Structure formats: structure tokens, C-alpha cells
Amino acid sequence: MDARRRRAERKATNPQASAVTIEQTKSPKTMPPAKDLKFGHQFTDHMLTIPWNEKKGWGTPEIKPYQPLCLDPSSTVFHYAFTLFEGTKAYIAPDGSVRLFRPDKNMERMNNSAARIALPTFDGEQLTELIKKLVMVDKKWIPTEKGYSLYIRPTLIGTQEALGVGPSSDALLFVICSPVGPYYPKGFKPVQLYATTEFVRAAPGGTGAYKLGANYAPGVVPQKAAAQHGYSQNLWLLGDEHALTEVGTMNLFVAFKKPDGTTEVVTPPLEDIVLPGVTRDSAMQLMRDHASGKTKVPGWPEKLEISERKLIMDDLVQAEKNGTLVEVFGTGTAAVVSAVDKIGYAGRDIEIPCGPAGQGMGDIAKGLLDRMEAIQTGVIEHPWSVRAE
Ligand SMILES: Cc1ncc(COP(=O)(O)O)c(C=O)c1O
């Protein structure tokens, strides 16, 4: 196949940002006051849709008024969980520009999720351009208050109208947006985890490393069980050694003090168990840059080491005993950082330090939160912060 034909074919089978049609809403809604925003409960005026069919490829992208989807009850999404999603945010920078945070990472993960359940993949750069257009059409919905942003939810579902488990011949990619406030509106409060040995979130060869809808509904009963035990989220373990994997729907970081005074921050390896979080990857990069002296993060110890290695519950039990357990926190797009002050395990609580009184988190979590927010909102210019205009 010659290069021209290959290019033409690629074009035909990818969503084309330049082909987008835009229909403005005739009945714009009023944005609720910032204080009334509830995470993921209010939506903007517009949405993006792109249909796909195995014969025709990707269809015309449309930005149109936010509206219900009309789907046949036999659609594959309803029966076999052909659905996957992403979560990212847009922010208003101090110069008034609109910023996305590392959208390429979300596109990469979305394509990996699509491939895992035989839904169509796409050119991530084209979808990023379309998301930028959507966000600009709904720019007035991006709250400007500190800690507020526009949560963006790209979703891909199977829409073939037929029962039977197999690859879906039709799909629909859509993107909706929701103005959101800070995850902890009343100040940062550490969370308590229940290290569950009754349920698993992910297993080798399974789908834990993909952002599939099918991974989330089964987490709700364990979440309710954790709440019944008096904890806010689950710490997901794996195997007889009780290896730590993730916390609730966040990636996990544990900081230890080493005998030579170095602080070692450990996060479990991805393998095919852990979701490759964009915040996780960013945190690791910032820690590596701090350790190498490239870019120092205020508040972080001089001697810092970041390790991606297996951690088992016994490591935490021993570290608590030796006084070398420094911090535990989760990372994710919604909260950025969530500190942990207690882990219920084997009938007792492991107590974890949480920084100076009133800070609600240790110094590593705090330094990370401040640096991430500064980059995301364009207060510090960084290649990760991408202009939407
Ligand atoms: C299971 C799980 N782990 C980790 C994360 C954190 O990923 P990110 O930092 O990309 O939001 C999320 C949220 O997206 C998640 O659902």
C-alpha cells in the first residue's frame, strides 16, 4: 500500500476535528453558584458525539446541545458492559486562557481501554482538538474560583443493536462536561482505609489497568462494606501476601524513612492490575525531578527517592512498629491528593502520621498538591498544561 493511500485510509477511519459541526443551544442554562456545585451532578450546555461503524469507520463529530442519548434496548452497552471512560479537567489560568492537563495521557489510556474490549481506537490528537473545541464552546461553565474546574468525561460505548457476546459493530464516543468544586470543600481531611481481604478489584490477566465501566460497579458493595466497618474507602489488596494495589479509585503512595535518612516514596507497579493514573505518573515525574535536582518542590525532603515496587501489608505493619512509616496518600484527577491517617487491617488500625496540625496531610502530599495545582491552573508554566484556544 502506498503512503498516500495509507494516509487517506487513516483519515477515513479517524475522527476529523476539522469536520466538526457545531450547533449552539437555543436555551442556555444558568450556571449554579459555585457553592451549590456537587461533583458530577451539573452539566454544561453542550456535548460532543462521534458515531462509529465497522464498515464506515468514524462519522462526523458533532458539538450540539446537551441532550439524552437515544439507544436501542438491545445495544451491547446495556448487556455486556461495552463502556469505558476517561476523566480530566479544564482550568482557567491567571491570564484568562483555558488549560487542559496532559490530555495526551488520557487519550493514550482511552485507546488502550478501547482496544481491551474490542471497541474502535482513534487518533488521540484529533479527539483532543475536538475536546478543546467543546470546552471553548462551554467556556463560561469553567468556574474561576480557586480549586474549581471543569471536569471532562469522554466515554465510548458499544451500540450494536443485537444480543450476543462479540465485538460491537457500532459504537458511540461522547464527551460531557461538569463544573466542579474542590473535592474537600471544607479543607483537607485524611481518609481512613479498610484493607479488604474479602474482595479483589483486579487480578492478573484481568482488566484493572483499563478504565472500563465494568471495573467500577463491582466496587460499590465493597465500598458499602468498608463504610459499615467505619472506613471511608477500601485499600485493595491482592494475593496471599496481601500486596497493596490501589485505594478506592486512586493510585497509592507510601513514604518510608530509610536508615540513612532518605525518604523513600513507594508506589505499586502497574503490571496489569493498577490503573496507570495521570496524577500517579505526574507525581513520579515530579519526585524524580526533585531527587535529581532538576526542579525542587518546596517542602519536600532533600533526600527523596521514588520507587515503583511491590509492597505488602507486612511492610506497613513493620514500618509502623519501627516508626519509619512517614505518609500514605492516594492520587487521582478528582481530589489530586488524598491523605490517609488510618488503615484497618487484621482487626486493628495502623496509624499513619498526617503532617502538622491543620494541614490535613503530610509534607510530601502537600508539596505534590501545591505543585500539581500550580501547573494545572497555569500559575507555573509547564509543558503539561496545554492551551485549549
Ligand atoms: C481505579 C483508579 N485508579 C486510579 C485513578 C487515578 O487516575 P488519574 O490520576 O488519571 O485520575 C482512577 C481515576 O481515574 C481510578 O479510577
PDBQT file of the ligand as one rigid body, heavy atoms in Angstrom, charges set to zero:
ROOT
HETATM    1  C1  LIG A 401      -9.131   2.809  39.718  1.00  0.00    +0.000 C 
HETATM    2  C2  LIG A 401      -8.483   4.140  39.552  1.00  0.00    +0.000 A 
HETATM    3  N1  LIG A 401      -7.193   4.283  39.917  1.00  0.00    +0.000 NA
HETATM    4  C3  LIG A 401      -6.545   5.457  39.790  1.00  0.00    +0.000 A 
HETATM    5  C4  LIG A 401      -7.180   6.579  39.292  1.00  0.00    +0.000 A 
HETATM    6  C5  LIG A 401      -6.426   7.857  39.158  1.00  0.00    +0.000 C 
HETATM    7  O1  LIG A 401      -6.158   8.148  37.806  1.00  0.00    +0.000 OA
HETATM    8  P1  LIG A 401      -5.939   9.643  37.314  1.00  0.00    +0.000 P 
HETATM    9  O2  LIG A 401      -4.791  10.187  38.087  1.00  0.00    +0.000 OA
HETATM   10  O3  LIG A 401      -5.645   9.527  35.856  1.00  0.00    +0.000 OA
HETATM   11  O4  LIG A 401      -7.216  10.366  37.581  1.00  0.00    +0.000 OA
HETATM   12  C6  LIG A 401      -8.533   6.483  38.917  1.00  0.00    +0.000 A 
HETATM   13  C7  LIG A 401      -9.255   7.659  38.413  1.00  0.00    +0.000 C 
HETATM   14  O5  LIG A 401      -9.230   7.954  37.270  1.00  0.00    +0.000 OA
HETATM   15  C8  LIG A 401      -9.201   5.237  39.029  1.00  0.00    +0.000 A 
HETATM   16  O6  LIG A 401     -10.481   5.103  38.650  1.00  0.00    +0.000 OA
ENDROOT
TORSDOF 0
